[in-house]
Amino acid sequence: MRRFRISLLACGLAAVLVAAAPDARAQDGGSRAPHSTETATDGRIDQLFARLAQTESAAEARGVALLIQRRWLESGSPTADLLMNRAREAMRARDPALAIELIDRVLVIEPGWAEAWNRRAIAFTMLDDPVSAIADIYRVVSLEPRHFAAWAGLGNLLMQAGDERGALESFERALAIHPHLPRIETIVGRLAREVDGVEL
């Protein structure tokens, strides 16, 4: 019963998120809220996203996506970066509670750092807390609507909660940004058939 109630709450939050979050395909780069280093709006990361959209192979896309993710991990604050490194170590050690505690401190310093919210969402997912994870994903895509990993993570959470239509919409948003996300295209094809009876 508890898991059922959590699933309903997660679906409700996610429905609001998918409906209200900016569509990454419509972004022109000028309306996103940057953190202190303005990584969300600087020209270099915009160029990387343009390259990502034009990649012709999974290998090429993987390389460009890695460069984007490295940019996302730059907060502009040495203290925040140090705390985030410790949080990442905690997650690798399968200690998401410690990771959340560390990222909470990061967010006091850099509340506009989209990747910090994303990492905390991952930690909440590890703790089987989908409601908190989805709430953090909302913050991620509000700050950086092109965060393909956050959209993919939301899709996975919604699939687990039984919201196939919401999952499909989230995965489609992720693919609109990163056209070669591993396994996502296959999942989208299956979900489209299940939700709408569409053959892709």
C-alpha positions as CSV (number, residue, x, y, z in Angstrom):
1,M,0.0,0.0,0.0
2,R,2.8,2.4,0.8
3,R,4.5,1.8,-2.5
4,F,1.1,2.3,-4.3
5,R,0.6,5.7,-2.6
6,I,4.2,6.7,-3.5
7,S,3.6,5.7,-7.1
8,L,0.5,7.9,-7.3
9,L,2.3,10.9,-5.8
10,A,5.2,10.4,-8.1
11,C,2.9,10.2,-11.1
12,G,1.1,13.4,-10.0
13,L,4.3,15.3,-9.5
14,A,5.6,14.1,-12.8
15,A,2.5,15.1,-14.7
16,V,3.0,18.6,-13.4
17,L,6.6,18.5,-14.4
18,V,6.1,17.2,-17.9
19,A,3.4,19.7,-18.6
20,A,5.0,22.7,-17.0
21,A,8.7,22.3,-17.8
22,P,10.1,24.2,-20.7
23,D,10.4,22.1,-23.9
24,A,14.0,21.7,-24.6
25,R,13.4,21.6,-28.3
26,A,12.0,25.2,-28.2
27,Q,14.9,26.7,-26.2
28,D,17.0,29.3,-27.8
29,G,19.6,29.5,-25.0
30,G,18.4,32.8,-23.5
31,S,15.8,31.9,-21.0
32,R,17.6,29.4,-18.7
33,A,18.6,30.5,-15.2
34,P,22.4,30.1,-14.9
35,H,24.4,29.3,-11.8
36,S,27.5,31.3,-10.9
37,T,29.6,30.3,-13.8
38,E,26.7,30.6,-16.3
39,T,27.5,27.2,-17.8
40,A,23.8,26.8,-18.8
41,T,24.1,29.8,-21.2
42,D,27.7,30.1,-22.2
43,G,28.5,29.8,-25.9
44,R,30.8,26.8,-25.5
45,I,28.1,24.5,-24.1
46,D,25.6,25.8,-26.7
47,Q,28.0,24.7,-29.4
48,L,28.3,21.3,-27.8
49,F,24.6,20.9,-27.8
50,A,24.4,21.9,-31.4
51,R,27.1,19.3,-32.2
52,L,25.2,16.7,-30.2
53,A,22.0,17.2,-32.2
54,Q,24.0,16.7,-35.4
55,T,25.9,13.6,-34.4
56,E,25.5,10.6,-36.8
57,S,26.6,7.8,-34.6
58,A,26.3,6.6,-31.0
59,A,30.1,6.8,-30.5
60,E,30.3,10.4,-31.7
61,A,27.3,11.4,-29.5
62,R,28.9,9.7,-26.5
63,G,32.0,11.8,-26.9
64,V,30.1,15.1,-27.2
65,A,27.8,14.2,-24.3
66,L,30.8,13.5,-22.1
67,L,32.1,17.0,-22.8
68,I,28.7,18.4,-21.9
69,Q,28.6,16.4,-18.7
70,R,32.0,17.6,-17.7
71,R,30.8,21.2,-18.1
72,W,27.8,20.5,-16.0
73,L,30.1,19.3,-13.2
74,E,31.8,22.7,-13.0
75,S,30.1,24.9,-10.4
76,G,32.5,27.8,-10.3
77,S,32.9,27.4,-6.5
78,P,35.9,25.4,-5.2
79,T,34.1,24.6,-2.0
80,A,31.0,23.3,-3.9
81,D,33.2,21.3,-6.2
82,L,35.0,19.7,-3.3
83,L,31.7,18.8,-1.6
84,M,30.3,17.4,-4.9
85,N,33.4,15.2,-5.4
86,R,32.8,13.8,-1.9
87,A,29.1,13.2,-2.7
88,R,30.1,11.3,-5.8
89,E,32.5,9.2,-3.8
90,A,29.7,8.5,-1.3
91,M,27.4,7.4,-4.2
92,R,30.0,5.1,-5.6
93,A,30.3,3.6,-2.1
94,R,26.5,3.0,-2.1
95,D,25.9,5.6,0.6
96,P,23.2,7.8,-0.9
97,A,22.2,9.2,2.5
98,L,25.7,10.7,3.0
99,A,25.6,11.9,-0.6
100,I,22.4,13.8,0.0
101,E,23.8,15.4,3.1
102,L,26.8,16.6,1.2
103,I,24.7,17.8,-1.8
104,D,22.4,19.7,0.6
105,R,25.5,21.7,1.6
106,V,26.4,22.2,-2.0
107,L,23.0,23.6,-2.8
108,V,23.3,26.2,0.0
109,I,26.4,27.5,-1.8
110,E,25.1,27.0,-5.4
111,P,21.3,26.8,-5.5
112,G,21.3,27.4,-9.2
113,W,23.6,24.5,-10.1
114,A,21.5,22.1,-12.1
115,E,23.9,19.2,-11.9
116,A,23.8,19.3,-8.1
117,W,20.0,18.9,-8.2
118,N,20.4,16.1,-10.7
119,R,23.0,14.2,-8.5
120,R,20.6,14.6,-5.5
121,A,17.8,13.2,-7.6
122,I,20.0,10.1,-8.3
123,A,20.7,9.7,-4.6
124,F,17.0,9.9,-3.8
125,T,16.4,7.3,-6.4
126,M,19.0,5.0,-4.8
127,L,17.0,5.5,-1.5
128,D,13.8,4.5,-3.2
129,D,12.3,7.9,-2.8
130,P,10.8,8.7,-6.2
131,V,8.7,11.7,-5.0
132,S,11.9,13.6,-3.8
133,A,13.8,12.5,-6.9
134,I,11.1,13.8,-9.3
135,A,10.9,17.1,-7.3
136,D,14.6,17.5,-7.8
137,I,14.4,16.7,-11.5
138,Y,11.9,19.5,-11.8
139,R,14.6,21.8,-10.5
140,V,17.2,20.4,-12.9
141,V,15.1,20.9,-16.1
142,S,13.9,24.3,-14.8
143,L,17.6,25.4,-14.7
144,E,18.8,23.4,-17.7
145,P,15.9,22.2,-20.0
146,R,18.5,20.4,-22.1
147,H,19.5,18.1,-19.4
148,F,19.0,14.8,-21.3
149,A,20.1,12.6,-18.4
150,A,17.5,14.2,-16.1
151,W,14.7,13.6,-18.7
152,A,15.8,10.0,-19.1
153,G,15.9,9.5,-15.3
154,L,12.4,10.9,-15.1
155,G,11.3,8.5,-17.8
156,N,12.7,5.6,-15.8
157,L,11.0,6.7,-12.6
158,L,7.7,7.0,-14.4
159,M,8.0,3.6,-15.9
160,Q,8.5,2.2,-12.5
161,A,5.5,4.1,-11.2
162,G,3.3,2.7,-14.1
163,D,2.9,6.0,-15.9
164,E,3.8,4.9,-19.4
165,R,2.5,8.0,-21.2
166,G,4.5,10.3,-18.9
167,A,7.6,8.1,-19.3
168,L,7.2,8.2,-23.1
169,E,7.0,12.0,-23.1
170,S,10.1,12.2,-20.9
171,F,12.1,9.8,-23.0
172,E,11.1,11.7,-26.2
173,R,12.3,15.0,-24.6
174,A,15.6,13.3,-23.8
175,L,16.0,11.9,-27.4
176,A,15.2,15.4,-28.8
177,I,18.3,16.6,-27.1
178,H,20.6,13.6,-27.3
179,P,19.5,11.5,-30.3
180,H,21.7,8.5,-29.5
181,L,21.0,7.8,-25.9
182,P,21.7,4.1,-25.2
183,R,18.6,1.9,-25.2
184,I,16.2,4.9,-25.0
185,E,15.1,4.7,-28.7
186,T,14.1,1.0,-28.2
187,I,12.2,1.9,-25.1
188,V,10.4,4.8,-26.8
189,G,9.3,2.4,-29.6
190,R,7.9,-0.1,-27.2
191,L,6.1,2.6,-25.1
192,A,4.7,4.2,-28.2
193,R,3.1,0.9,-29.2
194,E,1.8,0.3,-25.7
195,V,0.4,3.8,-25.1
196,D,-0.9,4.7,-28.6
197,G,-0.6,1.6,-30.6
198,V,1.9,3.4,-32.8
199,E,4.3,1.5,-35.0
200,L,7.5,3.5,-35.4
